[in-house]
C-alpha cells in the first residue's frame, strides 16, 4: 500500500501514535497531510508541531471513528484512555 497515493495535501486524518518515552501509551491524534518541507513531491503528516513521514510506520485512518475502532481492537475499551476526542 502506498499511502502517498491514498491521501492529498490538505486532508485531515487520524493517527494512532505511541508515546516514544512510554511505549505502552498510545493515543489517537488528529493530523494534517501536508507537503513534506524537506522532500519535494512527498507528503508528510503534521501533528504535535512536527512533520512525520507519511508511510506505514504510523497507523493512519481517514475518520476518527475508524481510528477509535482500531484503538479499541488493539488496546481495549477507550473509555478513560488517552485518545483524541
C-alpha positions as a printed Julia matrix, in Angstrom:
85×3 Matrix{Float64}:
   0.0    0.0    0.0
   1.38   3.42  -0.94
  -0.01   6.0    1.47
   1.39   8.79  -0.69
  -1.23   7.86  -3.33
  -4.1    7.45  -0.85
  -4.02  10.98   0.56
  -3.83  14.53  -0.72
  -2.32  17.69   0.7
  -4.9   19.28   2.99
  -6.54  16.03   4.14
  -7.25  15.74   7.85
  -6.6   12.23   9.16
  -6.34  10.48  12.5
  -3.21   8.64  13.55
  -2.56   6.11  16.28
   0.58   7.4   17.88
   2.68   5.75  20.57
   4.5    7.87  23.09
   8.22   7.43  22.35
   9.01   7.65  26.08
   6.32   5.19  27.21
   5.57   2.59  24.54
   2.59   1.28  26.48
   0.84   4.64  25.98
  -0.97   5.17  22.68
  -3.4    7.82  21.62
  -5.34   8.96  18.63
  -4.31  12.32  17.31
  -5.72  14.47  14.52
  -3.09  15.21  11.88
  -2.87  17.19   8.66
  -1.47  15.83   5.42
   0.98  18.45   4.15
   3.78  18.91   1.65
   6.96  17.5    3.19
   9.19  20.51   3.92
  12.44  18.7    3.05
  11.34  16.23   0.36
   9.86  17.88  -2.77
   6.92  15.94  -4.13
   6.45  13.94  -0.92
   3.65  14.26   1.61
   4.05  14.25   5.38
   1.86  14.15   8.47
   1.91  17.23  10.68
   0.94  16.9   14.33
   2.49  17.94  17.65
   4.23  20.73  15.72
   6.36  18.12  13.96
   6.49  16.61  10.47
   6.34  12.81  10.2
   6.77  10.76   7.02
   3.51   9.55   5.52
   4.36   5.86   5.47
   3.41   2.57   7.11
   5.33   3.4   10.31
   2.3    5.31  11.68
  -1.24   3.92  11.64
  -3.31   6.41   9.61
  -7.14   6.45   9.45
  -9.43   8.56   7.3
 -12.01   9.04  10.07
 -11.97   9.4   13.82
 -14.47   6.54  14.03
 -12.09   4.17  12.18
  -9.25   5.22  14.47
 -11.32   4.68  17.61
 -12.4    1.22  16.4
  -8.78   0.25  15.76
  -7.75   1.63  19.15
 -10.42  -0.42  20.86
  -9.37  -3.54  18.93
  -5.7   -3.19  19.86
  -5.91  -1.62  23.32
  -9.38  -2.43  24.67
 -12.04  -0.05  25.87
 -11.16   3.55  25.1
 -13.24   4.97  27.99
 -10.9    6.92  30.17
  -7.96   6.07  27.94
  -5.65   8.58  26.33
  -7.26   9.1   22.92
  -8.42  12.0   20.79
 -11.98  13.19  21.29
